[in-house]
């Protein structure tokens, strides 16, 4: 899983039918202290109504993402936003 911040949206007029009606967001990876983890990012399907600027939890593994979305094993998806994070605490 990836802790990240939504930094933008993806808009395309021509796309695979799977993405019709699904919001895609650009998520940059974060360190637990809230700073960006280099230039690491993913484009993830939003399942929770996240928006730009929010901290989110992303499942970034194709098979698990397809299972979460209850999709065929050949669906073209790798990353899914599965939660909006309210706070991060390190022990």
Beta strands, then each sheet from edge to edge (+ up, - down):
strand 1: 2-10
strand 2: 24-30
strand 3: 36-46
strand 4: 55-60
strand 5: 79-84
sheet 1: 1+ 2- 3+ 5+ 4- 1+
end
